[in-house]
Amino acid sequence: MKRLNTIIIDDEEDSVNLLRIQLQRHCPEIGEIHTFNSPLKALQEIVQLKPDLVFLDIEMPELNGFQFLEHLAPLNFSVIFITAYNEFALRAFRFSALDYLVKPVHINDLTDAVNKAVQAIRPSGAQFDLFQKQFYLERINKIAVSSLTGITFVNLDEILYVEASSNYSILVLVDGEKVIISKTLKDVQEILEERNFFRIHRQYIINLHKVKHFNKNDCLLTMENNKQLQVARIQKDKLIERFGLV
């Protein structure tokens, strides 16, 4: 059986050394092991090394794991992510077909992951895109928007709703502040639609977590600040579906 040519990429030297020892002791399927503390250095050599399997840390100072893989797409090797993230973030990992290991790495988890690599389970480009997308949707809770005066950073959970205003949009925040941004409502929709926001009308995008009451008969939403917003009838059923109502 061909043993797997393996690379470990992690900016923490102790983590690299520990994982290498575990692989050597418990995973006979692993062949030669190359290690890198710098993802930039790994990028320079990975093509020549032709790995079958890469253990990749996610948060590194030069490049994060996703950025590293973007430089190499399409992938022709198996990837096992190494992470110290909590359960909230791990739901994103489990959503995809990629493997992951949580620090400190348990031997059973390690051997199971290597066995999958031996069986030639490799992430397709679509699977990686989905994994990356879910990761960022779970992890990022701020948006950077271009305002009239520069760049404004806004917490998503501080936004009640967004209102159209000609070629601009107005972010209405929970504290009553209004932030005018130089984007159309359609542009804002593209940014927020896959988070917990929904366009109810040509005039409004709402934060689904900030809805106080929905009058289905009159198609009126009451937000947490008691502001009532009209829901377009064509959007009514979609909104009910987003709320998980029957």
N, C-alpha and C positions, 0 to 999 in steps of 0.2 A: 504494500500500500504506500502510495506517495505521501510523504509527510508534508505538512503545510509550512510553506515559507511565511514567516510571521513578522510583523512590525508592531511595536508598541510606541505610541506617541502620547506623551504626558509631560507637562512642564514640571511635575513634582518628581524629583529623582528617587525619593524613597518609594513612591508608588510604583514607579517603573521597575525598580529592583525587586520589590516584593512580588509583583505580577510575573516577572521573568522566572523567579525561583519557583513559584507555584506551577507555572506551565512546565518547567523542566522536570519537576517532581511528579506531577499528577496527570500530565497530558502527553502520552507517548506519540500521539498523532502530530504533535508540533515538531517541526524540524528546526531549521536555523532561525534564530531570533535576532532581529535588529531593533535597536532602541533609539529614540530621539526625545530630547527634552524641548526641542524647538520645532514647531510645525513648519516653519519656513525652511529649515534645513531638511526636514523630511520631504518636502515638496521637491527639492532639488534632486533627491536620490531615489524617490519611490519608483519612478519609471524604470530605472536600471535594476532595482532590486526585485521587481515583479512579484509582489507579495500575493499569497493566496488569502491571507487573513490579516486584518489590521485592527488592533485594539486602539481606540481613539478617545481621548479625553474630550470633553465638550468645552469647558471654559478654560481657555489658555490666553495669555496676554497678547501674543502676536496675531494669532488667528484662532477663532473658535472652531469647534469641530465641523460645524456646518459650512463655514467659509472654506475650510480646508478641502472638503469634499467637492465644493463647487468648482474648485480649480482643476479637479480631476474627472469631472463628469464626461462621458458615462463611466460608471464604475465597473471594473473587471476583477474585483476582489470582494470578499465578504468583510463586513464591518461589524464590530462589536463595540458599542459605545461604553465608556466608563463614566459614571456620574456619581455625584454625591447629593443629588436633588431629592426633595421630599416626595411624598405620595401624590401630592397635587400635580407635580410635574410628571410623575411616573405614569399617570394615566395616558399622557401623550405617547410615551414610549410603548406602552402595551397596545395602543391603537394601531401601531404599525407592525410590519413583519420583521423589523430589525431587532437584533438582540441588544441587551444592555446588561451591564454589571454595576452593582452598587458598592461603593467603597464603604467599609473594607470588604474585599471580595471573598465570598464563601466558596469553598472548594467544589461543592456540588453544583452551584450555579456556574462556576467556571467550566467544569467538565461537560455540563449540559450544553453550554454555548458552543464549546469547541466541537462537540458531536454534531451540532447543527451545521457548523462550517464544513465538517467532513462530508456531510450529506449534500454539499454544494448548494446550500440555501443562500442565495445572494440577493440583496435588495435591488429591485428594478428601479429605474429612474422615477417611475410614477410613485412607487412606494416611498422612496426617499423624499420626494416632493411633499407627499402627504404627511410624512413624519415631521418634516421641517415646519410645515404649515401649522400642524397641531401644536408643536412645541412653542412656536412664537405666540400663537393665540392664547395658550395657557400662561405663558411667562410674562408677556408684556401687558402692563396695565396703564400705560401712558401713550399718548400720541403727541407728536410734534407737528404743529400746524403753523403755516405762514400767516401771520397777522399783518395788520397795516403798519406796525412798528417794528416787526422783526419775527423771531421765532418764539412761539408760545408753547409751553409744555403743559398739557392738561391731563389729569387723571381721568380715566374713563368712568370710574364710579362717581365722579363729581358732575357728570353731564346729565341733566334731566332730559333735554331734547335739543334738537337742532332745527332752526327755522330758516327757510329760504328768504333771501333779500336781494332780488335782482341777480347780479353776478357774484354776490357774496353770500355768506352764510353766517348765522348768529348762533353760537353755542350758549345755551342758557344753563347755568350751573346751579347746583343745589343751594348755594349761598345767595342766590339772586344776581350774581355777576353775569354780565353778558360779554362774550368775546367775539368780536367781528373778525372773520377770517376771509382771506381772498381766494375762496374756492366756491364753486357752485354746489348746490345740494347734491347733485349727481356725483361730483368728485368726493364729497364727504361720505356719501353712501358706499362708494367703492372701498373706502378706508374702513368703515365701521360695520358693514353689513354682515360680516362673518363673526363679529363679536356679538354682544347681546343688545344689538340695536336693530331697529326695523323701520322701514319707511312706510308710514301709514297714509301718506297724502303727498301730493306734489309739493306741499308746503312744509312738511314736517318729517323728521326722523326722531324716533323716541328711544330712550334707554328702557328696555323691557323690565329691568330691575327697579325702575322708579315709577311704575304704574300703580296707582292707588285703586282705581275702579274702572271697569269697562262696561258701558251701557250698550249692549248688543243691539237693542231695538233702535236706538237713536244714533248708533255708531259714534259714540262720544267716549273719549278717554279722559279720565281725571288723573293728573300726575300728582306726585307727592306734595307739590306746592299749591295744589288745588286748582291749577290751571287746566281748563278743559280744551281738548284738541279734537278736531274733527277727523274721523277715519273715513277714507274713501271707501265706498261700498265694494268696489272691486278688490280692495285689500282686506276686507272683513274676515273672510274665511282663512286667508293666509295668516292673519294675525291670531285668530283663534287657534290655528294649528301650532303657531310658535309658542303660545301659552300652554299648549298641551291639553286644551279643553275639548270636550265632546258635547 
